[in-house]
Amino acid sequence: MNGLQTLALRNGLFTVKYYHHGSGTPLVYLHGAGGLPAFTPDLEILSGHFAVTAPLHPGFGSTGEEQFHEDLLKFTLYTWDVLDALGIKEPVLVGHSLGGMLAAEMAAIEPRRVKKLVLVGPAGLWLDDCPTADFFAMTPEELVQAVFHDPQSDVAQAFLSLPPDTTAANEVMLQRLKGFAMAGRFLWPLPDRGLSERLYRITAPTLLLWGEADKIVPVPYARAFQHLLTSSEEVKAQILPRAGHLPLLEQTQAATKAILEFCLEEA
């Protein structure tokens, strides 16, 4: 079953929407600022090897975004509460962009609970000589140019398309704005919320997966993460050609192959 399911959390304070499919070792996927409108092909592939759970963050389908403001600790503990409520004890954590930042924070707070960690173009650091992009100020057309290796590809152009029905199109735009507002609490004006001071606490084997043409969080950030993950049992960086900020979408086969090889490898 890979349709959306619903969980009430903290006596109904939050209503959590999540996808779940597959069996075996639990793998939790934490999405980025673009949300997760469906159980995507990359998650389908991963669910052939893992029990994949993909919760929607508050503001992206789940409720309660007003509870967080800019408190990343609250957001991190909330996500662990979601996994506790689902009975997920020691997951593989895979996070993209905003979700990568969140996954890293989770692994820093509860280092013994994370089996393996995969960070896909994660946010959370700031380099003065290589700033991350301010995608909140971009038009949809500018965003596509920044996010995708090939802005003319079918997958990139699908990002720009809206439903022909005006009501449905307005709902899509409203959901995007709500999601960006939630992401902005943690990524704007700078994504640095002190993660650099906590990465040393992560002990899980970690894969850093980057698109070579990432213009949102450029490749030099992979080296920055590597430098700060001083306690991890293993840190591996893999840069995927012909991919931008969404390698799981643009290069699904190569990205999922990298994740599976790393996560199925015996520790």
C-alpha positions as a Markdown table, in Angstrom:
| # | Residue | x | y | z |
|---|---|---|---|---|
| 1 | Met | 0.0 | 0.0 | 0.0 |
| 2 | Asn | 1.7 | 3.2 | -1.2 |
| 3 | Gly | -1.1 | 5.7 | -1.0 |
| 4 | Leu | -1.2 | 8.4 | 1.7 |
| 5 | Gln | -2.0 | 7.2 | 5.2 |
| 6 | Thr | -2.8 | 9.3 | 8.2 |
| 7 | Leu | -1.5 | 9.3 | 11.8 |
| 8 | Ala | -2.6 | 11.4 | 14.7 |
| 9 | Leu | 0.3 | 12.6 | 16.8 |
| 10 | Arg | 0.5 | 14.2 | 20.3 |
| 11 | Asn | -3.1 | 13.7 | 21.2 |
| 12 | Gly | -4.2 | 15.2 | 17.9 |
| 13 | Leu | -2.0 | 18.3 | 17.9 |
| 14 | Phe | -0.6 | 17.1 | 14.5 |
| 15 | Thr | -2.2 | 15.1 | 11.7 |
| 16 | Val | 0.6 | 13.4 | 9.9 |
| 17 | Lys | 0.3 | 12.2 | 6.3 |
| 18 | Tyr | 2.8 | 9.6 | 5.1 |
| 19 | Tyr | 3.5 | 7.0 | 2.4 |
| 20 | His | 4.5 | 3.4 | 3.3 |
| 21 | His | 5.4 | 0.5 | 1.0 |
| 22 | Gly | 7.7 | -2.5 | 1.0 |
| 23 | Ser | 9.1 | -4.7 | 3.7 |
| 24 | Gly | 12.3 | -5.4 | 5.5 |
| 25 | Thr | 14.7 | -2.9 | 7.1 |
| 26 | Pro | 13.0 | 0.4 | 7.6 |
| 27 | Leu | 14.1 | 3.2 | 5.3 |
| 28 | Val | 12.7 | 6.7 | 6.0 |
| 29 | Tyr | 12.7 | 9.3 | 3.2 |
| 30 | Leu | 12.5 | 13.0 | 4.2 |
| 31 | His | 11.5 | 15.2 | 1.2 |
| 32 | Gly | 12.8 | 18.6 | 0.3 |
| 33 | Ala | 11.1 | 22.0 | -0.2 |
| 34 | Gly | 9.3 | 20.8 | -3.3 |
| 35 | Gly | 7.2 | 18.4 | -1.3 |
| 36 | Leu | 6.2 | 14.9 | -2.2 |
| 37 | Pro | 3.0 | 14.8 | -4.2 |
| 38 | Ala | 3.2 | 11.0 | -4.9 |
| 39 | Phe | 5.1 | 7.9 | -4.0 |
| 40 | Thr | 7.7 | 8.5 | -6.7 |
| 41 | Pro | 9.6 | 6.0 | -8.9 |
| 42 | Asp | 12.8 | 6.3 | -6.9 |
| 43 | Leu | 10.8 | 5.3 | -3.7 |
| 44 | Glu | 9.2 | 2.4 | -5.6 |
| 45 | Ile | 12.6 | 1.1 | -6.5 |
| 46 | Leu | 13.8 | 1.5 | -2.9 |
| 47 | Ser | 10.7 | -0.2 | -1.6 |
| 48 | Gly | 11.7 | -3.4 | -3.4 |
| 49 | His | 14.5 | -3.7 | -0.8 |
| 50 | Phe | 13.3 | -1.8 | 2.2 |
| 51 | Ala | 10.1 | -0.9 | 4.1 |
| 52 | Val | 10.0 | 2.7 | 2.9 |
| 53 | Thr | 8.1 | 5.3 | 4.9 |
| 54 | Ala | 7.9 | 8.9 | 3.6 |
| 55 | Pro | 6.2 | 11.3 | 5.9 |
| 56 | Leu | 5.0 | 14.7 | 4.6 |
| 57 | His | 6.4 | 17.6 | 6.6 |
| 58 | Pro | 4.0 | 20.0 | 8.3 |
| 59 | Gly | 2.9 | 22.6 | 5.6 |
| 60 | Phe | 3.4 | 20.0 | 2.9 |
| 61 | Gly | 0.3 | 17.9 | 3.6 |
| 62 | Ser | 0.7 | 17.3 | 7.3 |
| 63 | Thr | -0.6 | 19.9 | 9.8 |
| 64 | Gly | 1.1 | 22.0 | 12.5 |
| 65 | Glu | 3.6 | 24.1 | 10.7 |
| 66 | Glu | 2.6 | 27.0 | 13.0 |
| 67 | Gln | 4.1 | 25.1 | 15.9 |
| 68 | Phe | 7.7 | 25.4 | 14.6 |
| 69 | His | 8.5 | 29.0 | 13.6 |
| 70 | Glu | 12.4 | 28.8 | 13.2 |
| 71 | Asp | 12.9 | 26.1 | 15.9 |
| 72 | Leu | 14.8 | 23.4 | 14.2 |
| 73 | Leu | 15.1 | 21.3 | 17.4 |
| 74 | Lys | 11.3 | 21.2 | 17.6 |
| 75 | Phe | 11.1 | 20.1 | 14.0 |
| 76 | Thr | 13.7 | 17.4 | 14.5 |
| 77 | Leu | 12.1 | 16.0 | 17.7 |
| 78 | Tyr | 8.7 | 16.1 | 16.0 |
| 79 | Thr | 10.0 | 13.9 | 13.2 |
| 80 | Trp | 11.5 | 11.4 | 15.7 |
| 81 | Asp | 8.1 | 11.4 | 17.4 |
| 82 | Val | 6.5 | 10.5 | 14.1 |
| 83 | Leu | 8.9 | 7.5 | 13.7 |
| 84 | Asp | 8.3 | 6.5 | 17.3 |
| 85 | Ala | 4.5 | 6.5 | 16.7 |
| 86 | Leu | 5.0 | 4.3 | 13.6 |
| 87 | Gly | 7.2 | 1.9 | 15.6 |
| 88 | Ile | 10.4 | 2.6 | 13.5 |
| 89 | Lys | 13.3 | 2.1 | 15.8 |
| 90 | Glu | 16.6 | 2.1 | 13.8 |
| 91 | Pro | 16.0 | 3.3 | 10.3 |
| 92 | Val | 18.1 | 4.1 | 7.3 |
| 93 | Leu | 17.6 | 7.8 | 6.9 |
| 94 | Val | 17.5 | 9.3 | 3.4 |
| 95 | Gly | 16.9 | 13.0 | 3.2 |
| 96 | His | 16.9 | 15.5 | 0.2 |
| 97 | Ser | 17.7 | 19.2 | 0.5 |
| 98 | Leu | 15.6 | 20.5 | 3.4 |
| 99 | Gly | 15.0 | 16.8 | 4.3 |
| 100 | Gly | 18.7 | 16.2 | 4.2 |
| 101 | Met | 19.2 | 18.9 | 6.7 |
| 102 | Leu | 16.5 | 17.4 | 8.9 |
| 103 | Ala | 18.0 | 13.9 | 8.5 |
| 104 | Ala | 21.4 | 15.2 | 9.6 |
| 105 | Glu | 19.9 | 16.9 | 12.6 |
| 106 | Met | 18.1 | 13.7 | 13.5 |
| 107 | Ala | 21.3 | 11.6 | 13.2 |
| 108 | Ala | 23.2 | 14.2 | 15.3 |
| 109 | Ile | 20.6 | 14.1 | 18.1 |
| 110 | Glu | 20.0 | 10.3 | 18.1 |
| 111 | Pro | 23.3 | 9.0 | 16.7 |
| 112 | Arg | 22.7 | 5.4 | 17.9 |
| 113 | Arg | 19.3 | 5.1 | 16.3 |
| 114 | Val | 20.4 | 5.7 | 12.7 |
| 115 | Lys | 21.5 | 2.6 | 10.8 |
| 116 | Lys | 22.8 | 4.5 | 7.7 |
| 117 | Leu | 22.5 | 8.0 | 6.5 |
| 118 | Val | 22.0 | 9.2 | 2.9 |
| 119 | Leu | 22.1 | 13.0 | 2.3 |
| 120 | Val | 21.0 | 14.0 | -1.2 |
| 121 | Gly | 22.1 | 17.6 | -1.9 |
| 122 | Pro | 21.4 | 18.5 | 1.8 |
| 123 | Ala | 20.8 | 22.1 | 2.9 |
| 124 | Gly | 22.1 | 23.3 | 6.3 |
| 125 | Leu | 25.5 | 24.7 | 5.7 |
| 126 | Trp | 26.7 | 28.1 | 4.4 |
| 127 | Leu | 29.9 | 28.9 | 2.5 |
| 128 | Asp | 30.7 | 32.6 | 2.0 |
| 129 | Asp | 32.6 | 31.8 | -1.2 |
| 130 | Cys | 29.9 | 29.6 | -2.6 |
| 131 | Pro | 26.4 | 30.7 | -1.4 |
| 132 | Thr | 23.4 | 28.5 | -1.8 |
| 133 | Ala | 20.7 | 29.8 | -4.2 |
| 134 | Asp | 17.8 | 32.0 | -2.9 |
| 135 | Phe | 15.2 | 29.9 | -4.7 |
| 136 | Phe | 12.4 | 31.7 | -2.7 |
| 137 | Ala | 12.9 | 34.8 | -4.9 |
| 138 | Met | 12.9 | 32.8 | -8.2 |
| 139 | Thr | 10.1 | 32.7 | -10.7 |
| 140 | Pro | 9.0 | 29.1 | -11.7 |
| 141 | Glu | 11.0 | 29.5 | -14.9 |
| 142 | Glu | 14.1 | 30.6 | -13.0 |
| 143 | Leu | 13.6 | 27.8 | -10.5 |
| 144 | Val | 13.5 | 25.2 | -13.3 |
| 145 | Gln | 16.8 | 26.6 | -14.7 |
| 146 | Ala | 18.4 | 26.3 | -11.3 |
| 147 | Val | 17.1 | 22.9 | -10.2 |
| 148 | Phe | 17.5 | 20.8 | -13.3 |
| 149 | His | 20.5 | 19.8 | -15.3 |
| 150 | Asp | 18.4 | 19.9 | -18.5 |
| 151 | Pro | 15.6 | 22.5 | -18.1 |
| 152 | Gln | 14.1 | 21.4 | -21.4 |
| 153 | Ser | 13.6 | 17.8 | -20.4 |
| 154 | Asp | 10.2 | 16.3 | -20.0 |
| 155 | Val | 10.6 | 16.0 | -16.2 |
| 156 | Ala | 11.7 | 19.7 | -16.0 |
| 157 | Gln | 8.8 | 20.9 | -18.1 |
| 158 | Ala | 6.3 | 18.8 | -16.1 |
| 159 | Phe | 7.4 | 20.9 | -13.1 |
| 160 | Leu | 6.0 | 24.0 | -14.8 |
| 161 | Ser | 2.8 | 22.5 | -15.9 |
| 162 | Leu | -0.4 | 23.1 | -14.0 |
| 163 | Pro | -3.8 | 21.3 | -14.2 |
| 164 | Pro | -6.1 | 22.7 | -16.9 |
| 165 | Asp | -8.9 | 23.2 | -14.4 |
| 166 | Thr | -8.5 | 26.6 | -12.7 |
| 167 | Thr | -9.6 | 25.5 | -9.3 |
| 168 | Ala | -7.1 | 22.6 | -9.3 |
| 169 | Ala | -4.4 | 24.8 | -10.6 |
| 170 | Asn | -5.0 | 27.3 | -7.9 |
| 171 | Glu | -4.9 | 24.5 | -5.3 |
| 172 | Val | -1.5 | 23.4 | -6.7 |
| 173 | Met | -0.1 | 26.9 | -6.4 |
| 174 | Leu | -1.5 | 27.3 | -2.9 |
| 175 | Gln | 0.2 | 24.1 | -1.7 |
| 176 | Arg | 3.5 | 25.1 | -3.3 |
| 177 | Leu | 3.3 | 28.5 | -1.5 |
| 178 | Lys | 2.5 | 26.8 | 1.8 |
| 179 | Gly | 5.4 | 24.4 | 1.4 |
| 180 | Phe | 7.8 | 27.2 | 0.5 |
| 181 | Ala | 6.6 | 29.1 | 3.6 |
| 182 | Met | 7.4 | 26.2 | 5.8 |
| 183 | Ala | 10.8 | 25.6 | 4.2 |
| 184 | Gly | 11.6 | 29.3 | 4.5 |
| 185 | Arg | 11.3 | 29.0 | 8.3 |
| 186 | Phe | 14.6 | 27.0 | 8.2 |
| 187 | Leu | 16.3 | 27.9 | 4.9 |
| 188 | Trp | 15.7 | 31.7 | 4.5 |
| 189 | Pro | 17.6 | 34.0 | 4.5 |
| 190 | Leu | 20.4 | 31.6 | 5.3 |
| 191 | Pro | 20.2 | 27.8 | 5.8 |
| 192 | Asp | 22.8 | 27.9 | 8.6 |
| 193 | Arg | 21.0 | 27.0 | 11.8 |
| 194 | Gly | 24.1 | 25.6 | 13.6 |
| 195 | Leu | 24.2 | 22.2 | 11.9 |
| 196 | Ser | 28.0 | 22.6 | 11.3 |
| 197 | Glu | 28.5 | 22.5 | 15.0 |
| 198 | Arg | 26.6 | 19.3 | 15.4 |
| 199 | Leu | 27.7 | 17.1 | 12.5 |
| 200 | Tyr | 30.6 | 15.8 | 14.5 |
| 201 | Arg | 28.0 | 13.8 | 16.6 |
| 202 | Ile | 26.9 | 11.7 | 13.6 |
| 203 | Thr | 28.3 | 8.2 | 13.8 |
| 204 | Ala | 26.3 | 6.4 | 11.1 |
| 205 | Pro | 27.9 | 5.5 | 7.8 |
| 206 | Thr | 27.0 | 8.4 | 5.5 |
| 207 | Leu | 26.6 | 8.7 | 1.8 |
| 208 | Leu | 26.6 | 12.2 | 0.3 |
| 209 | Leu | 24.8 | 12.1 | -3.0 |
| 210 | Trp | 25.0 | 15.2 | -5.3 |
| 211 | Gly | 24.0 | 16.2 | -8.8 |
| 212 | Glu | 27.0 | 17.5 | -10.7 |
| 213 | Ala | 25.0 | 20.5 | -12.0 |
| 214 | Asp | 23.3 | 21.4 | -8.7 |
| 215 | Lys | 22.8 | 25.2 | -8.7 |
| 216 | Ile | 20.8 | 25.2 | -5.5 |
| 217 | Val | 23.3 | 23.6 | -3.1 |
| 218 | Pro | 26.5 | 23.4 | -5.3 |
| 219 | Val | 28.9 | 20.5 | -5.2 |
| 220 | Pro | 31.5 | 22.2 | -2.9 |
| 221 | Tyr | 29.0 | 21.6 | -0.1 |
| 222 | Ala | 29.7 | 17.9 | -0.4 |
| 223 | Arg | 33.3 | 18.6 | 0.6 |
| 224 | Ala | 32.1 | 20.8 | 3.5 |
| 225 | Phe | 29.9 | 18.0 | 4.8 |
| 226 | Gln | 32.7 | 15.5 | 4.4 |
| 227 | His | 35.1 | 17.7 | 6.4 |
| 228 | Leu | 32.6 | 18.1 | 9.3 |
| 229 | Leu | 31.5 | 14.5 | 9.6 |
| 230 | Thr | 34.5 | 13.6 | 11.8 |
| 231 | Ser | 32.9 | 10.8 | 13.8 |
| 232 | Ser | 31.0 | 8.9 | 11.1 |
| 233 | Glu | 32.2 | 5.3 | 10.6 |
| 234 | Glu | 32.3 | 5.9 | 6.9 |
| 235 | Val | 31.7 | 9.0 | 4.7 |
| 236 | Lys | 31.4 | 8.5 | 1.0 |
| 237 | Ala | 30.6 | 11.2 | -1.6 |
| 238 | Gln | 29.2 | 10.4 | -5.0 |
| 239 | Ile | 28.6 | 13.0 | -7.6 |
| 240 | Leu | 26.1 | 12.1 | -10.4 |
| 241 | Pro | 26.6 | 13.5 | -13.9 |
| 242 | Arg | 23.7 | 14.9 | -15.8 |
| 243 | Ala | 21.8 | 15.8 | -12.7 |
| 244 | Gly | 21.0 | 19.0 | -10.8 |
| 245 | His | 19.4 | 19.4 | -7.4 |
| 246 | Leu | 16.9 | 16.5 | -8.0 |
| 247 | Pro | 19.2 | 13.6 | -8.9 |
| 248 | Leu | 16.5 | 11.1 | -7.7 |
| 249 | Leu | 14.2 | 12.5 | -10.3 |
| 250 | Glu | 16.6 | 13.3 | -13.1 |
| 251 | Gln | 18.8 | 10.2 | -12.8 |
| 252 | Thr | 16.6 | 7.8 | -10.9 |
| 253 | Gln | 18.4 | 4.6 | -11.9 |
| 254 | Ala | 21.9 | 5.9 | -11.1 |
| 255 | Ala | 20.8 | 7.6 | -7.8 |
| 256 | Thr | 18.9 | 4.6 | -6.5 |
| 257 | Lys | 21.7 | 2.3 | -7.5 |
| 258 | Ala | 24.1 | 4.4 | -5.4 |
| 259 | Ile | 21.8 | 4.3 | -2.4 |
| 260 | Leu | 21.1 | 0.6 | -2.6 |
| 261 | Glu | 24.8 | -0.3 | -3.0 |
| 262 | Phe | 25.7 | 1.8 | 0.0 |
| 263 | Cys | 22.8 | 0.9 | 2.2 |
| 264 | Leu | 22.8 | -2.9 | 1.5 |
| 265 | Glu | 26.5 | -3.1 | 2.0 |
| 266 | Glu | 27.4 | -5.0 | 5.2 |
| 267 | Ala | 28.7 | -2.6 | 7.8 |
